[in-house]
Amino acid sequence: MSQDANLVKQLRDQTGIGFMECKKALVETGDNLEKAIEYLRKRGFEKAKSKAGRSTNQGSIGAYIHTHGNIGVMVELGCETDFVAKNEDFKTLLKDIAMQIAAMNPKYIAPENVPADVLEKEKEIFAEQMKNSGKPAEIINKIVEGKLAKLYSEICLLNQAFFKDDSVTIDKLIAEKIHKIGENIVVKRFVRYQVGEEF
């Protein structure tokens, strides 16, 4: 097997993406494996965006109970076909997302799901913190936006860093699977229970 073929095989093994896509990624990045992985991730995210409007009436509900039985999660992951819902990659993603919810305790799926009153209250708190800083209003606005982005990365599932690999956010993890599987995938809803937690 040639060096090129070895590299393509290595990239395929690491990403699960097809031969031709991997070969192209290596050509585009001068046979740099790390850059090729990053290239494929970016392309996956672009492809995922193009599939975002597609209907996801199929899917599966996954559950995860933490080892000590004190945290339980149920999550519905939607896809386009029943065939994909039975796919091992899809099942693995579903389990990873359920474990992410157990570990990181997001409150919402995405920033657009955060209620307006919660958002306004947070903005007020951030603005109050900056009030006596002496900084110009446009700088304060940028700082508040930065603080909001940090808040989203804590409370919104899709914005959180993946607990198994903090270089990837959950939305990018899903995008990679969309790229690999070729169907739209959407987190529809989730619920997380913790022993002793009041609702």
C-alpha positions as a printed Julia matrix, in Angstrom:
199×3 Matrix{Float64}:
   0.0    0.0    0.0
   1.43   3.41  -0.97
   2.02   6.24   1.52
  -0.94   8.12  -0.02
  -3.25   5.13   0.33
  -2.08   4.63   3.93
  -2.89   8.25   4.76
  -6.32   8.0    3.15
  -7.01   4.8    5.1
  -5.87   6.44   8.34
  -8.11   9.44   7.7
 -11.06   7.18   6.86
 -10.52   5.16  10.04
 -10.47   8.33  12.13
 -13.45  10.08  10.54
 -15.6    7.33   8.97
 -15.93   9.52   5.85
 -15.73   8.1    2.3
 -12.52   7.42   0.35
 -12.92  10.2   -2.24
 -13.76  12.87   0.39
 -10.71  11.83   2.44
  -8.45  11.83  -0.6
  -9.65  15.32  -1.56
  -9.11  16.58   2.0
  -5.51  15.31   1.98
  -4.84  16.91  -1.43
  -6.29  20.23  -0.18
  -4.15  20.17   2.98
  -0.87  18.88   1.5
  -1.19  15.45   3.16
  -1.4   17.0    6.64
  -3.61  14.59   8.62
  -4.63  17.06  11.36
  -5.51  19.77   8.85
  -7.39  17.21   6.73
  -9.54  16.26   9.75
 -10.25  19.97  10.39
 -11.03  20.46   6.68
 -13.53  17.57   6.75
 -15.13  18.94   9.92
 -15.64  22.35   8.29
 -17.04  20.77   5.12
 -19.31  18.61   7.26
 -20.65  21.68   9.02
 -21.37  23.38   5.67
 -23.1   20.25   4.33
 -25.09  19.95   7.55
 -26.36  23.53   7.15
 -27.55  22.72   3.62
 -29.6   19.79   5.01
 -31.01  21.77   7.94
 -34.43  22.39   6.38
 -35.15  18.75   5.68
 -37.94  17.02   7.59
 -36.91  14.73  10.46
 -40.02  12.64  11.14
 -38.08   9.5   11.99
 -35.57   8.91  14.76
 -35.19   7.3   18.11
 -35.46   7.95  21.83
 -32.38   7.14  23.86
 -31.98   6.84  27.61
 -28.98   6.97  29.89
 -28.88   6.2   33.61
 -25.71   7.29  35.39
 -23.7    4.53  37.1
 -24.94   5.32  40.61
 -28.55   5.72  39.46
 -28.79   9.33  40.65
 -29.09  10.92  37.18
 -31.32   9.8   34.32
 -31.75  11.25  30.84
 -34.15  10.68  27.94
 -33.5   12.35  24.59
 -35.28  12.27  21.22
 -32.99  12.45  18.2
 -34.71  12.95  14.85
 -33.54  11.9   11.39
 -35.09  11.57   7.92
 -35.48   7.79   7.58
 -36.12   4.74   9.73
 -33.05   3.16   8.1
 -30.73   5.81   9.59
 -32.45   5.57  12.99
 -31.19   1.96  13.13
 -27.66   2.91  11.98
 -24.85   2.27  14.5
 -23.4    5.78  14.02
 -26.8    7.29  14.78
 -27.22   5.1   17.88
 -23.74   6.05  19.11
 -24.51   9.74  18.61
 -27.78   9.34  20.52
 -25.97   7.69  23.43
 -23.22  10.34  23.43
 -25.82  13.13  23.52
 -27.71  11.46  26.39
 -24.43  11.13  28.32
 -23.58  14.77  27.5
 -26.89  15.88  29.01
 -26.25  13.77  32.12
 -22.72  15.14  32.53
 -23.15  18.79  31.54
 -26.77  19.51  32.56
 -27.87  21.86  29.74
 -31.16  23.69  30.27
 -32.07  24.27  26.61
 -31.29  22.76  23.21
 -30.1   25.97  21.48
 -29.88  29.74  22.14
 -33.19  30.31  20.32
 -34.88  28.11  22.95
 -33.82  30.34  25.86
 -36.93  32.28  27.01
 -36.77  36.03  26.33
 -37.29  36.92  30.02
 -34.33  34.72  31.07
 -32.16  36.35  28.4
 -33.18  39.88  29.4
 -32.47  39.15  33.06
 -28.98  37.85  32.2
 -28.3   40.9   29.99
 -29.34  43.18  32.86
 -26.99  41.38  35.26
 -24.09  41.61  32.79
 -24.79  45.3   32.07
 -25.0   46.04  35.83
 -21.63  44.32  36.38
 -20.08  46.59  33.74
 -21.87  49.83  34.73
 -19.05  51.33  36.8
 -16.23  50.02  34.62
 -15.75  53.36  32.87
 -15.65  51.61  29.5
 -17.45  53.08  26.44
 -20.96  51.73  25.67
 -19.84  49.89  22.48
 -17.11  48.08  24.44
 -19.62  47.17  27.18
 -21.98  45.82  24.49
 -19.2   43.62  23.08
 -18.34  42.35  26.57
 -22.03  41.58  27.24
 -22.23  39.69  23.91
 -19.12  37.72  24.92
 -20.67  36.9   28.29
 -23.86  35.77  26.51
 -21.83  33.47  24.24
 -20.21  31.97  27.36
 -23.65  31.56  28.95
 -24.93  29.75  25.85
 -21.92  27.41  25.99
 -22.99  26.47  29.52
 -26.79  26.24  29.29
 -27.44  25.29  25.62
 -26.75  21.69  24.59
 -25.7   22.49  21.0
 -23.23  25.16  22.17
 -21.59  22.99  24.82
 -18.16  21.45  24.35
 -18.46  17.67  23.91
 -17.5   16.03  27.2
 -15.37  13.41  25.39
 -13.53  15.98  23.22
 -13.73  19.64  24.23
 -12.36  20.79  20.86
 -15.79  19.92  19.36
 -19.16  21.45  20.26
 -22.31  19.29  20.16
 -23.63  21.1   17.07
 -20.35  20.33  15.26
 -20.46  16.7   16.46
 -23.97  16.4   14.97
 -22.79  18.15  11.78
 -20.01  15.56  11.39
 -22.56  12.75  11.63
 -24.85  14.5    9.11
 -21.88  14.71   6.75
 -21.05  11.04   7.26
 -24.62   9.67   7.18
 -26.04  12.08   4.59
 -29.28  12.92   6.43
 -30.45  15.77   8.59
 -30.22  14.99  12.33
 -31.92  17.11  14.99
 -32.16  17.01  18.78
 -35.93  17.28  19.26
 -36.24  17.33  23.06
 -34.71  15.99  26.24
 -35.42  15.6   29.92
 -32.91  15.13  32.73
 -33.77  13.91  36.22
 -31.49  14.09  39.22
 -32.25  12.52  42.59
 -33.22  15.19  45.13
 -33.76  17.87  42.47
 -37.05  19.74  42.66
 -39.03  20.76  39.56
